[in-house]
Amino acid sequence: MKRLISAVLLWAMIFCCTACGRNAGQQASSNHDAASDESTAPSSDQGEKSKEDDIKPSETTVSAEVGKFDFEKKTVLLNSGYEMPSMGLGTYSLSDEECYDSVTALLKSGGRLIDTAYMYGNEAAVGRAVRDSGLPREEIFVITKIYPGEQFANPEKAIQDALDKLDIGYIDMMLLHHPGENDVKAYLAMEKFVENGKIHSLGLSNFYVEELKEFLPQVNITPALVQNEIHPYYQENDVIPYIQNLGIVVQGWYPFGGRGHTSELLGDSVISSIAKAHGVTSAQVILRWNLQKGVVVIPGSSNPDHIKENLDLFGFALTDEEMNRIRALNRNEKHDWY
């Protein structure tokens, strides 16, 4: 009898030790996974947003919701886990003071997305307007770009120059301005700045299907954004779904066709008639058309009234019939060389 009791006690001790060891292993694995998640998320000293709903979600959440436009919050979720405003301001061709005034007008009107670039020569003005706005840094989303040539050849310097000119702590998104020699080298350098929190998201500008097929296998971080020329006369109806199916958000520049073409596009009878039916402007119809296609808009303007008007896109919606009428305007007519 004593032998039986001893055997039972011994078996119980072995079982308990085994179970404890298994639980400890599971806990260690769980802790490791948590640590891995934390290492990929931006820390508070890297400009992480303080609001609970702005915290970078898990990879599972991102993969399920990426590219989704929230028309109530007026944002879109990027594959990097950050939310980006779905409309904002492009600063191409705006001089220093003109740019400062335009960004200031945007921020006062409730806009929070600003697009600049090294080649625009106004990064410092953008940064000054952001700092002078008095708004929390995490509420504003700034995009800039580095350019082929010297900047792609020496990308670390180019990236640091952008950080210094903007002087806003970190860059929300940095793009390659267009394909060129050393573009992969430049992108890989940008990836390192993502690791240290100085850049939050990466993207590309003026990349199309063939360029993406060649480029993407050579980098580690999938771009969060591709920014291309998009307007009713050049719609990229095949390119946009291709990019979106990769989990990449599309952003359109030249939404009004670009200088020399704006008056024709805004005066187009189809667009004008749709605008009249909704009691809005032709510009608002074009921008709303983009949003309903899942395209983020960054119209350029130095007119405070137009800047405010270009943000007022959520009081109406285009019908399927109206969307199709605009789709029929496509001429595959590109207005810039990129």
SVG drawing of the C-alpha trace seen along z (x, -y; Angstrom):
<svg xmlns="http://www.w3.org/2000/svg" viewBox="-29 -85 55 87">
<polyline fill="none" stroke="black" stroke-width="0.4" points="0.0,0.0 2.8,-2.4 4.4,-1.6 1.2,-2.5 0.9,-5.8 4.5,-6.6 4.0,-5.8 0.9,-8.0 2.7,-10.9 5.7,-10.6 3.5,-10.6 1.7,-13.7 4.9,-15.5 6.1,-14.6 2.8,-15.8 3.0,-19.1 6.5,-19.8 5.8,-19.0 2.7,-21.3 4.6,-24.1 7.4,-23.8 4.9,-23.8 3.1,-26.9 6.4,-28.7 7.4,-27.9 4.1,-29.3 4.5,-32.4 8.0,-32.9 6.8,-32.5 4.0,-35.0 6.4,-37.5 8.7,-37.1 5.8,-37.7 4.8,-40.8 8.3,-42.1 8.5,-41.5 5.2,-43.5 6.5,-46.3 9.8,-46.5 7.9,-47.1 5.5,-49.7 6.6,-53.4 7.6,-54.3 6.4,-57.4 9.7,-59.2 9.3,-58.6 6.2,-60.6 3.6,-58.0 0.1,-59.4 -1.3,-59.7 -4.9,-59.1 -6.0,-55.5 -7.6,-55.2 -4.4,-56.5 -2.1,-53.9 -0.6,-51.7 -2.7,-48.5 -1.4,-45.0 -0.3,-43.5 -3.4,-41.4 -5.6,-44.5 -3.6,-46.4 -3.8,-43.6 -7.6,-43.4 -8.2,-47.1 -5.4,-48.6 -6.5,-51.0 -9.9,-51.5 -11.2,-55.0 -13.1,-56.3 -15.4,-59.0 -16.4,-60.0 -12.8,-60.5 -11.7,-61.6 -8.7,-59.3 -7.3,-56.2 -5.3,-53.4 -1.8,-52.7 -0.1,-49.3 2.5,-50.9 -0.3,-51.1 -0.6,-54.9 -3.7,-56.8 -3.4,-59.5 -5.9,-62.2 -7.6,-61.5 -7.3,-65.1 -4.8,-67.9 -2.6,-70.4 0.1,-70.0 2.8,-72.7 4.4,-72.3 5.5,-75.6 4.6,-77.5 7.4,-79.9 8.7,-80.2 6.2,-82.7 3.4,-81.6 3.9,-78.1 3.9,-79.2 0.7,-81.1 -1.0,-78.3 -0.1,-75.6 -1.2,-78.0 -4.6,-78.5 -4.9,-74.7 -4.3,-74.0 -6.7,-76.8 -9.4,-75.3 -9.0,-71.9 -6.7,-70.2 -3.9,-68.1 -2.1,-66.6 0.7,-68.5 2.8,-67.3 6.2,-68.8 9.5,-67.7 13.2,-68.6 12.6,-69.8 9.9,-72.2 12.4,-74.2 9.8,-74.9 10.4,-72.2 11.6,-74.8 8.4,-76.9 6.3,-73.8 8.1,-73.0 7.8,-76.6 4.1,-76.7 3.6,-73.4 5.6,-74.6 3.8,-78.0 0.4,-76.4 0.2,-75.6 -1.3,-72.2 -0.1,-69.0 2.6,-67.5 0.9,-64.1 -2.3,-65.7 -0.4,-66.8 0.8,-64.5 3.7,-65.7 5.0,-64.0 8.3,-64.9 10.4,-63.4 14.0,-62.9 15.1,-63.2 17.2,-61.1 20.8,-62.1 22.8,-63.4 20.1,-62.6 19.7,-59.0 23.5,-58.6 23.9,-60.0 20.5,-59.1 21.5,-59.3 22.5,-63.0 19.4,-63.7 17.1,-62.3 18.9,-64.1 18.7,-67.4 15.0,-66.9 14.7,-66.3 16.8,-69.4 14.8,-71.7 11.4,-70.6 12.5,-70.6 9.3,-68.9 10.8,-66.0 10.0,-63.2 8.7,-62.8 5.3,-61.1 6.1,-59.8 9.0,-60.0 8.8,-59.1 11.2,-58.5 10.2,-61.3 10.4,-59.1 12.4,-56.0 16.1,-56.6 19.6,-55.3 20.2,-54.2 16.5,-54.2 16.7,-50.9 19.8,-52.2 17.9,-55.3 14.8,-53.3 16.9,-51.0 18.5,-54.0 15.0,-55.3 14.1,-52.0 16.9,-52.5 15.4,-55.9 12.1,-54.0 13.9,-51.7 15.0,-54.7 11.6,-56.4 12.7,-59.4 10.4,-58.4 7.1,-56.7 6.0,-55.5 7.6,-55.1 6.2,-55.5 6.9,-56.0 5.9,-58.6 5.5,-58.1 5.8,-54.4 3.6,-52.3 3.0,-48.6 6.2,-47.6 8.3,-49.8 6.6,-48.3 7.2,-44.7 10.9,-45.4 11.3,-47.5 9.3,-45.8 11.2,-42.5 14.4,-44.4 13.2,-46.2 12.1,-45.0 9.3,-47.4 6.3,-47.5 5.5,-51.1 2.5,-52.5 1.7,-54.9 2.1,-55.4 1.6,-58.9 0.8,-59.4 -0.8,-61.9 -4.5,-61.2 -7.4,-63.3 -10.5,-62.7 -8.5,-63.0 -5.8,-60.6 -7.5,-58.1 -5.1,-55.1 -8.1,-52.8 -5.8,-49.7 -2.9,-51.0 -5.0,-52.1 -6.5,-48.6 -3.1,-47.0 -1.6,-49.2 -4.5,-48.8 -4.4,-45.0 -0.9,-45.1 -2.2,-46.8 -0.8,-50.2 -2.8,-53.4 -2.9,-55.6 -2.6,-59.3 -3.2,-61.6 -1.3,-64.7 -2.6,-67.1 -6.2,-66.3 -7.3,-69.3 -5.1,-68.4 -2.1,-70.6 -1.2,-74.1 -2.3,-74.9 -5.1,-72.3 -7.0,-73.3 -9.5,-75.7 -10.5,-73.1 -11.0,-70.4 -13.0,-72.5 -15.1,-73.8 -15.8,-70.4 -19.6,-70.2 -20.0,-66.8 -18.3,-67.8 -20.0,-71.2 -23.4,-69.6 -22.7,-67.2 -21.5,-70.1 -24.7,-72.0 -26.8,-69.1 -25.1,-68.9 -24.8,-72.6 -21.0,-72.4 -18.0,-73.4 -16.4,-71.4 -13.2,-71.2 -15.2,-69.6 -16.8,-67.1 -13.3,-66.0 -11.9,-65.6 -14.9,-63.7 -14.6,-61.4 -11.1,-60.7 -12.1,-59.8 -14.8,-57.5 -12.2,-55.7 -10.1,-55.3 -7.6,-57.9 -6.2,-60.5 -6.1,-64.0 -3.6,-66.8 -4.7,-69.7 -2.4,-72.7 -3.6,-76.2 -2.4,-79.5 -6.0,-80.8 -7.3,-80.4 -10.9,-80.2 -10.0,-77.5 -8.0,-75.6 -11.0,-75.6 -13.4,-74.6 -11.1,-71.7 -11.6,-70.2 -15.4,-70.4 -16.0,-67.1 -18.2,-65.2 -21.6,-66.9 -22.4,-65.1 -21.8,-61.9 -21.6,-61.0 -24.0,-58.4 -22.8,-55.4 -24.2,-57.0 -22.2,-60.2 -19.0,-58.2 -19.5,-56.4 -20.0,-59.7 -16.7,-61.0 -15.0,-57.7 -16.1,-58.1 -14.0,-61.3 -10.8,-59.4 -8.4,-60.3 -5.3,-58.6 -3.9,-62.2 -0.9,-62.6 0.1,-66.1 3.6,-65.7 6.6,-63.6 6.9,-61.5"/>
</svg>
